[in-house]
Amino acid sequence: MIAIDAGTTGVRSRAVFTDDTPTVASYREFTQHFPEPGWVEHDAEEIWTAVVATLHDVVDQVGRANVAAIGITNQRETVVAWNRRTGQPYGRAIVWQDRRTAHRCDELEAAGHLDLVRERTGLVLDPYFSGTKFAWMLEHRDIPVDDELALGTIDAWLIWNLTGGEVFATDVTNASRTMLCDIRSRTWDPDLCDLLGVPMTALPDIVASSGRIGVTTDTCGAPSGLPVSGVAGDQQAALFGQACIVPGMAKNTYGTGSFVLLNVGETCPPPTEGMLTTVAWTLADGTTHYALEGAIFVTGAAIQWLRDGLGIIDDAAETGPLAASVPDTGGVYFVPAFAGLGSPYWDPYARGTVVGITRGTARAHLTRAVVESMAYQVRDVVDAMVAASGTPLVDLRVDGGASVMDLLCQFQADQLGVTVQRPVDQETTALGAAFLAGLAEGVWPSTDAIGDAWTLDAQFTPNVDRTNADSLHTRWLRAVDRSRDWES
């Protein structure tokens, strides 16, 4: 299997094998464009060029005959408009980080449309999502609205190119992030399309996350004759790559920030305050799982702050040993609300706070407080998810840079009261895309086989009583209260 991981700063193509064969991968960055403050754009043709180059590189190394299928995972919410006859984009792609439609989202909320959006899509009115980006393109780029217009997320752009323009489709996970899709029927919603002024005729077909979508052609520039059989947005792909196939299983990625996803099963839950509801995946037989998603703004970025802002450490790798050099934080709590708090608080006016400092506080105590803040924030999200969905947490599977710290993983297990598991393969986004494609092509015969293919590196079992863990968390919540509404 080859996974194409089209991320925010670059494209990685990676071979995933069913045995212990060492992986083969190829990576190419692409340009970030910032034409105005708060605006972020990508050149869709440059992304496609990177896909072609990395895909050829990996196929050449593993051999065309050894490739069963292609799976795609991508930066979610980023949008492209192009002409289906010429293949030319109408300007640059607008990236998920872009904030240019914030005013339009405020107008829609003031007009009373938030409840409709929450009920149909599981999302909130925010420029993060794709719908208002599409509307902005149509309003400001002199794009002809005709039968040749294509509006899609990055997965749709790649599928269209890989199949030589024969298939115009997006998978259900990406569609569920557009603010235009009814996540229960998993179809484009005419009311929402009308509300945002997006023509349904210009939107791609919505297909399953696992199932043959098309085949690469000899005209596309990429290796031909390869089935394209799996697609998912990056966080849903990571959930599947972590083999969280049973309701109650959850994953967290400790990156710059963190994304926590909880598999809540085949019934779509009602809108949940502070959380997003999203489609986790739809398989070829129609089986659909939903997920609750929590976005934490700052986890690993706080380690960068220790290094670059305060000079407490010289290298991120020092964080774990320094934090472990003291038995606790000495009563210090750090709330990393550098730009507000995300889930479950959604407080843009909160600011970073350090409390509990005494004359005995040393750099190791502050470093440990930063590490523990990651676990506390994840607990806040998970507690809200479990309370809202009624789905008890089975375990938490973790990946991302900070998950290498045993101290963090153990403290996370103690706070959640469940086992925390870290896999051998940390590239779970690409792994999920490969699993989805391989499942469609029979490389893995079932989701149970996907579970068997997931390999454990380390397991962390709660080793403190809940009273002590809850007492620490209660003090954390007091610190959070002190950080909130600071700017207002």
Secondary structure by P-SEA (a helix, b strand, c coil): cbbbbbcccbbbbbbbbcccccccbbbbbbbbbbccccbbbbcaaaaaaaaaaaaaaaaaaaccccccbbbbbccccbbbbbbcccccccccccccccccaaaaaaaaaaacaaaaaaaaccccccccccaaaaaaaaaccccccccccccccaaaaaaaaaaccccccccaaaaaaccccccccccccaaaaaaacccccccccccccccccbbbcccccccccccccbbbcaaaaaaaaacccccccbbbbbccbbbbbbbcccccccccccbbbbbcccccccbbbbbbbbbbccaaaaaaaaaccccccccccaaaaaaaccccccccccccccccccccccccccccccccccccccaaaaaaaaaaaaaaaaaaaaaaaaaaccccccbbbbcccccccaaaaaaaaaaacbbbbbbcccaaaaaaaaaaaaaaacccccaaaaaaaccccccccccccaaaaaaaaaaaaaaaaaaccccc
